[in-house]
């Protein structure tokens, strides 16, 4: 009779397997050559600046020297490097290489009609809450395809009565198409546009320009907004009741009407205008509501809260001292960024739950300055003289919003949203290391 001995080899293997796995994990942790190497690579996207629309002249301020640009035309994609921080724009849009600053386009149509725009990265959805297609309208929607293949775009117009049928457009590669607002929503004074990109790299700009016969009534760019929100901020409005009057514009894109509350933030405190504590805004219609006249020595800001996602903007018209107007639109939270005002003067207004931001700037004489702007719910800042490069650095994690009232040699009324449009795009890049394949 033979005794059956246990399988010691199998038992040994069963006990050895966990130990081998633990050793492998330990070695991969302790020996750098055995680990997979991954680094974060960051780059800034290029932006596009609008062309010199409306027959005006254009200057583009760059946040730094030696940036490369090209004109967006179908003829060439050649780039040019500039040693200056201010370049002359052309009728065609301008493509600017990626960098950590924000470019600004200064458009001058006449002695009084001026408009400023922050150059755009673009996106799939761009909502323009502003503009007019009435009898005085000379406004233009410029759709720019800076890519190397054709793009398909849908434009959804809204009027004060109803949402209109979409308009489909094909924009050829490396080109732009200018469309009169009066052809999109004929005869409508109160309009909004939703530009949806179905393919390609597209940036859009809306210039609201108005004329009555030979009289120029003013011009302003309408800043695009990506999504509706239940809480939004508009900052940097002109507060002189004797020189200007303002109107709010609303659009509820959803299927339910909204109840809206409007609060005004200023250096003197927080107020809610009479009748603005509970506004009812019907769905899918553009609604204009005049703001009461407000006399303030500094720019002010507006907070809009709603029970439904909503878009909001503010139009300010000069009523004395020349004709011009400016649109102020919803803002995104401030982050680290740099702009170049190219010798313009500015009055700034910041708002949020807590305001704490550091500003470093160089004036027209080349002198460097810095200050900390702070406040409980809002804070104005009015640096003296003309300004060139300004760098903003938030000092708190709380969301803050900022806008500016800009005065330059072209005159007119100009709002400038403080937007860091060139946010860094990050991606993981593996590093090939041959040492992981060899024995040491």
C-alpha positions in Angstrom: 0.0 0.0 0.0 1.4 3.3 -1.0 1.0 6.5 1.0 -0.1 9.5 -1.1 2.1 12.5 -0.1 0.9 16.0 -0.3 1.8 18.2 -3.3 4.5 20.3 -1.6 5.5 21.9 -4.9 2.0 23.2 -5.5 1.7 24.5 -2.0 5.1 26.3 -2.3 4.0 28.0 -5.6 0.7 29.1 -4.0 2.6 30.7 -1.1 5.2 32.2 -3.4 2.9 34.0 -5.8 1.6 36.7 -3.4 5.2 37.3 -2.3 6.4 37.7 -5.8 3.6 40.2 -6.6 4.4 42.2 -3.5 8.1 42.3 -4.5 7.2 43.5 -8.0 5.0 46.3 -6.6 7.8 47.3 -4.2 10.4 47.4 -6.9 8.3 49.4 -9.3 7.8 52.0 -6.5 11.4 52.2 -5.3 13.3 52.0 -8.6 12.6 55.1 -10.8 13.7 53.3 -14.0 10.9 50.8 -13.6 8.2 53.3 -13.4 6.2 54.7 -16.4 7.0 58.4 -16.7 4.2 60.8 -17.4 4.5 64.6 -17.6 1.9 67.3 -18.0 2.3 69.4 -21.2 0.6 72.8 -21.3 -0.1 75.1 -24.2 -2.2 78.2 -24.8 -4.6 78.2 -27.7 -4.4 80.7 -30.5 -7.1 83.4 -30.7 -8.7 85.4 -33.4 -9.4 89.2 -33.5 -12.2 90.7 -35.5 -11.6 92.5 -38.7 -12.0 96.3 -39.1 -15.8 96.2 -39.5 -18.1 99.0 -40.4 -15.5 100.8 -42.6 -13.5 101.8 -39.5 -9.8 101.6 -38.5 -8.5 99.1 -36.1 -5.6 98.7 -33.7 -4.8 95.4 -31.9 -2.9 95.4 -28.7 -0.8 92.4 -27.9 0.2 91.5 -24.3 3.8 90.9 -25.2 6.4 91.4 -28.0 7.5 88.8 -30.6 4.1 87.2 -31.0 3.3 85.7 -34.4 0.1 86.7 -36.3 -1.4 86.1 -39.6 -4.4 87.5 -41.6 -7.3 85.1 -42.0 -7.8 85.1 -45.7 -8.0 82.2 -48.2 -4.8 83.3 -49.9 -2.1 82.5 -47.4 -1.4 81.1 -43.9 2.0 82.7 -43.5 2.7 84.2 -40.1 4.6 87.3 -39.1 6.4 88.0 -35.8 5.9 91.5 -34.4 8.5 93.4 -32.3 5.8 95.9 -31.2 2.9 95.3 -28.8 0.4 97.3 -31.0 -0.3 96.4 -34.6 -2.7 97.7 -37.2 -5.7 95.5 -38.0 -7.0 94.9 -41.5 -10.4 94.3 -43.0 -9.8 90.6 -42.6 -9.6 89.1 -39.1 -6.2 88.5 -37.4 -5.0 85.2 -36.0 -2.7 85.5 -33.0 -0.5 82.7 -31.7 -1.1 81.3 -28.2 0.3 83.1 -25.1 -0.7 83.7 -21.5 -2.2 87.2 -22.2 -5.4 88.6 -23.8 -5.4 90.6 -27.0 -7.8 93.6 -27.5 -9.1 95.0 -30.7 -9.8 98.8 -30.7 -12.2 99.8 -33.5 -12.8 103.4 -34.5 -15.6 104.0 -37.0 -15.9 107.7 -36.6 -14.9 110.5 -34.2 -17.5 109.3 -31.7 -18.3 105.7 -32.6 -15.7 103.3 -31.0 -15.8 99.7 -29.9 -13.5 97.4 -28.0 -13.4 93.6 -28.1 -11.4 91.0 -26.4 -10.1 88.5 -29.0 -11.7 85.1 -28.9 -10.7 81.5 -28.8 -14.2 80.6 -30.1 -16.2 77.6 -29.2 -19.1 75.4 -30.1 -21.8 77.7 -28.6 -21.6 81.5 -28.7 -24.6 83.5 -27.5 -24.9 87.2 -28.4 -27.4 89.0 -26.1 -27.4 92.4 -27.8 -27.6 94.2 -31.0 -30.3 95.7 -33.2 -31.7 94.9 -36.7 -34.0 97.9 -36.9 -34.1 100.7 -39.4 -30.9 102.3 -38.0 -28.9 99.1 -37.9 -25.6 98.8 -39.6 -24.6 95.9 -37.4 -22.6 92.9 -38.6 -22.2 89.3 -37.4 -18.7 88.2 -38.4 -18.1 84.4 -38.5 -14.4 83.4 -38.8 -13.1 80.0 -39.7 -9.4 80.0 -38.9 -9.0 76.3 -39.6 -7.8 74.6 -42.8 -11.1 72.9 -43.7 -14.6 74.1 -44.3 -16.9 74.7 -41.3 -20.6 74.3 -40.9 -22.4 76.8 -38.6 -26.0 77.2 -37.5 -27.3 80.6 -36.5 -30.4 80.7 -34.3 -32.0 84.2 -34.2 -34.3 85.4 -31.4 -36.6 88.4 -31.5 -38.9 90.2 -29.0 -41.8 88.0 -30.2 -40.4 84.5 -30.9 -37.5 82.3 -31.6 -36.9 82.1 -35.4 -35.9 79.3 -37.7 -32.1 78.5 -37.8 -29.9 79.6 -40.7 -27.3 77.2 -41.9 -24.0 78.5 -43.3 -20.8 77.0 -44.7 -17.6 79.0 -44.0 -14.7 78.2 -46.2 -11.3 77.3 -44.7 -9.2 80.2 -43.5 -11.8 82.8 -44.3 -14.6 85.0 -42.7 -18.1 85.8 -43.6 -19.8 89.1 -42.7 -23.6 89.0 -42.3 -25.8 92.1 -41.8 -27.9 91.8 -38.7 -30.8 93.3 -40.7 -30.9 90.2 -42.9 -31.0 87.8 -39.9 -33.8 89.4 -38.0 -35.3 92.0 -40.3 -36.8 95.1 -38.6 -36.3 93.9 -35.0 -34.9 96.3 -32.5 -34.3 93.8 -29.8 -32.5 90.6 -30.9 -30.2 87.8 -29.7 -28.2 85.3 -31.7 -27.0 81.8 -30.9 -24.1 80.7 -33.1 -23.5 76.9 -33.1 -20.4 75.4 -34.7 -21.0 71.9 -36.1 -17.5 71.4 -37.4 -14.2 73.3 -37.6 -12.5 76.0 -35.6 -14.9 79.0 -35.5 -14.9 82.4 -33.7 -17.7 84.9 -34.1 -18.0 88.6 -33.3 -21.1 90.8 -33.3 -20.7 94.5 -33.9 -23.8 96.6 -33.1 -23.4 99.7 -35.3 -26.2 102.2 -35.9 -26.7 105.2 -38.2 -29.5 107.6 -38.9 -28.9 108.9 -42.4 -25.4 110.5 -42.3 -25.4 110.7 -38.5 -23.4 108.0 -36.7 -25.3 106.9 -33.6 -22.5 104.7 -32.1 -21.0 101.2 -32.1 -20.2 98.5 -29.7 -19.1 94.8 -29.8 -21.4 92.4 -28.0 -19.3 89.9 -26.0 -20.3 86.3 -26.6 -21.5 84.1 -23.7 -21.2 80.3 -23.6 -24.1 79.2 -21.3 -27.1 80.6 -19.4 -26.8 80.7 -15.6 -29.1 81.3 -12.6 -26.6 83.8 -11.2 -24.6 86.2 -13.4 -22.5 89.3 -13.1 -22.1 92.4 -15.3 -19.4 94.9 -14.3 -18.0 98.3 -15.2 -21.2 100.2 -16.2 -21.2 104.0 -16.6 -23.0 105.6 -13.6 -23.7 109.2 -14.7 -27.5 109.8 -14.8 -27.1 113.1 -16.6 -24.9 111.8 -19.4 -26.2 108.2 -20.0 -29.1 105.9 -19.7 -29.0 102.1 -19.4 -31.4 99.2 -20.4 -31.2 95.6 -19.3 -31.8 92.8 -21.9 -32.9 89.3 -21.0 -33.3 86.0 -22.8 -34.6 82.7 -21.2 -33.6 80.0 -23.7 -35.5 77.2 -22.0 -39.2 76.3 -22.0 -40.1 77.9 -18.6 -40.4 81.6 -17.9 -38.1 83.0 -15.3 -38.5 85.1 -12.1 -35.5 87.5 -12.0 -34.0 89.7 -9.2 -31.5 92.5 -10.1 -29.0 93.9 -7.6 -26.8 96.9 -8.2 -23.3 96.9 -6.6 -21.4 100.2 -6.3 -18.8 101.8 -4.1 -21.6 103.2 -1.9 -23.3 99.9 -1.2 -25.8 97.4 -2.6 -29.3 98.4 -3.8 -32.2 96.8 -5.7 -34.0 99.2 -8.0 -37.8 99.6 -7.6 -39.6 96.9 -9.7 -36.4 94.8 -10.1 -36.9 92.6 -7.1 -39.2 90.2 -9.0 -39.2 90.5 -12.8 -41.1 87.9 -14.9 -39.2 87.2 -18.1 -41.1 85.1 -20.7 -39.3 82.2 -22.3 -37.6 82.4 -25.7 -38.3 86.0 -26.2 -35.8 89.0 -26.0 -37.0 91.4 -23.3 -35.7 94.9 -22.7 -36.3 96.6 -19.4 -35.0 100.2 -18.8 -32.9 100.7 -15.6 -33.7 103.7 -13.4 -31.3 106.6 -13.7 -28.4 106.1 -11.3 -25.9 108.9 -10.3 -22.6 107.4 -9.3 -19.1 108.8 -9.4 -17.5 105.4 -10.2 -18.5 102.5 -12.5 -20.9 100.0 -11.0 -21.9 96.3 -11.4 -25.1 94.3 -11.6 -25.9 90.8 -10.2 -28.8 89.0 -11.8 -30.3 86.0 -10.0 -33.1 83.8 -11.5 -34.9 80.6 -10.8 -34.2 79.5 -14.5 -31.0 79.7 -16.5 -31.0 83.1 -18.2 -28.8 85.4 -20.3 -28.5 89.1 -19.3 -26.8 92.1 -20.7 -26.9 95.9 -20.3 -26.9 98.6 -23.0 -25.7 102.1 -22.0 -26.4 105.1 -24.3 -24.8 108.5 -24.0 -27.5 111.2 -23.8 -25.1 114.2 -23.8 -21.6 114.9 -24.9 -21.8 113.1 -28.2 -23.5 109.9 -29.4 -22.2 106.5 -28.6 -23.3 103.4 -26.7 -21.8 100.2 -25.2 -22.9 96.7 -24.4 -21.9 95.0 -21.2 -22.4 91.2 -21.0 -22.2 88.4 -18.5 -18.7 87.7 -17.1 -16.7 84.7 -16.3 -14.6 84.5 -13.0 -11.3 86.3 -13.0 -8.1 84.3 -13.2 -4.4 85.2 -13.7 -4.1 87.1 -17.0 -2.4 90.1 -18.7 -3.8 92.7 -21.0 -2.3 95.7 -22.8 -4.5 98.9 -22.9 -2.0 100.5 -25.4 -2.1 104.0 -23.7 -5.8 104.1 -22.8 -7.1 105.2 -19.4 -9.4 102.9 -17.4 -11.9 102.9 -14.6 -12.3 99.4 -13.2 -14.9 97.7 -11.1 -14.7 94.3 -9.4 -17.4 92.4 -7.6 -18.0 89.1 -5.8 -18.5 87.7 -2.4 -15.0 88.9 -1.4 -12.8 91.0 -3.6 -9.0 90.6 -3.3 -6.9 91.0 -6.4 -3.4 92.3 -7.1 -2.8 94.6 -10.1 0.6 95.3 -11.5 0.9 97.7 -14.4 3.2 99.9 -16.5 2.1 103.4 -17.3 2.7 105.3 -20.5 6.0 106.6 -19.1 7.3 103.1 -18.5 7.0 103.3 -14.7 6.0 100.0 -13.0 3.3 100.2 -10.3 1.3 97.7 -8.2 -1.6 97.7 -5.8 -4.0 95.4 -4.0 -7.7 96.0 -4.8 -10.0 94.7 -2.0 -13.5 95.0 -0.7 -16.3 93.1 1.0 -18.6 92.7 -2.0 -17.2 95.2 -4.6 -14.2 97.4 -5.2 -13.6 100.2 -7.7 -10.1 101.0 -9.0 -9.2 104.2 -10.9 -5.5 104.4 -11.7 -4.4 107.8 -12.9 -3.1 108.4 -16.3 -2.8 106.2 -19.4 -1.9 102.5 -19.0 0.0 99.9 -21.0 0.4 96.3 -19.7 -1.6 95.2 -16.7 -1.4 91.9 -14.9 -4.2 90.7 -12.6 -3.6 88.1 -9.9 -6.5 86.9 -7.8 -5.6 86.6 -4.1 -8.6 84.5 -3.0 -10.3 81.4 -4.2 -13.7 83.1 -4.2 -15.1 83.9 -7.6 -14.6 87.5 -8.7 -15.7 89.4 -11.7 -14.4 92.5 -13.3 -15.1 95.1 -16.1 -13.6 98.4 -17.1 -14.8 101.7 -18.6 -12.1 102.6 -21.2 -11.1 106.0 -22.5 -8.7 106.3 -25.4 -7.7 108.8 -28.0 -10.6 107.6 -30.3 -13.2 108.9 -27.8 -16.6 107.3 -27.4 -18.1 105.0 -24.7 -16.3 101.7 -24.3 -16.8 98.8 -21.9 -14.0 96.2 -21.6 -14.8 92.8 -20.0 -11.8 91.5 -18.0 -11.7 88.0 -19.5 -8.8 85.6 -19.5 -9.7 83.9 -22.8 -6.4 82.2 -23.3 -6.7 79.5 -20.6 -4.1 76.8 -20.7 -5.0 73.5 -22.3 -3.2 70.6 -20.6 -2.6 67.0 -21.7 -0.6 64.0 -20.5 2.4 63.1 -22.6 4.2 59.8 -21.9 8.0 59.8 -22.0 9.7 56.8 -23.7 12.5 55.5 -21.4 14.6 52.6 -22.8 15.9 51.9 -19.3 12.6 50.2 -18.5 13.4 47.6 -21.1 16.9 46.7 -19.9 18.2 44.8 -16.9 20.4 46.7 -14.4 
